[in-house]
Amino acid sequence: MPNKVVSLEDRLPKLKEQRRKRANRRLIILLFFFFLFVCGFIYIQSPLSRVGELTIDGNHFASKEKIVKASKLTNKSIVLNMKKSTLQHRILQVPEVKKVKIDMKFPNHIIIKVEEYRQIGFLYIEGQAKPLLENGHVTRITSDMTTQPGPVLKSFDKDKPLQMTIKELKAMPDEIRQLISEIIYAPKNTDPYSIIAFMNDGNEVHATLRTFAEKMVYYPDLVKQLQPEEKGIVDLEVGVFFKSYQSIKNGDTKNDEPVNDKHATEESGEENEN
């Protein structure tokens, strides 16, 4: 069967319809982008494009004002111009802040979640006991601040012994560290890292920073061997010895009572061998 010939007059309406549809699609696309441009322009010029609500979460030692100042955010900051990485870097310059996470909620709500360095005790300086954080930073106490229990460090006038003490306190279990009321740096000619730790139970511990955390783990087991009413000095510097305050008061300076602890004794023997 021969092919039917379509005349030009019959094809023109279809060609015109196709061209009209393509033109309409292009117009719709152009109008859509124009609409987006207008909306974007209006948004940028409106207050909604700038930081509105700002939430700080997780802070305890670092004040909200301190974190906001470090972030350099103001009510004139444009949300679309902000980079999370830049904000995080700025806030991490706050010495109390260990980690930070930034969340942004449309249209202009910024949420800053921080994790601070934990408190391991207090440092006695300028006539006050100020919170000491695990990174060595000393922070100030505000009226609404709740501090964590921990020892007060005194007479630490040198940086190295202080840093060693922080390291040892970090290495201790929380329950052991919280048994200590006060630590005094008391260097000797024979040991520049000698310390005296006053315990909450009324005893005092003489130790060296070289093995302080390692030996203090056994302290609860050591005092169980003593009479509850008997208080005195537990010497952990070399071996493990105990001398009651009563014997010291009576002038008995010769006989130290050895405290039997298998782990501490074995460790002391290894130290002596080395």
Helices and strands as residue ranges (DSSP letters): H 8-45, G 47-49, E 54-57, H 64-71, G 79-81, H 84-91, E 97-105, E 109-116, E 119-125, E 128-133, E 152-154, H 159-171, H 174-177, E 180-185, E 194-199, E 204-208, H 212-216, H 219-224, E 232-235, E 241-244, H 245-249, E 257-258, H 262-273
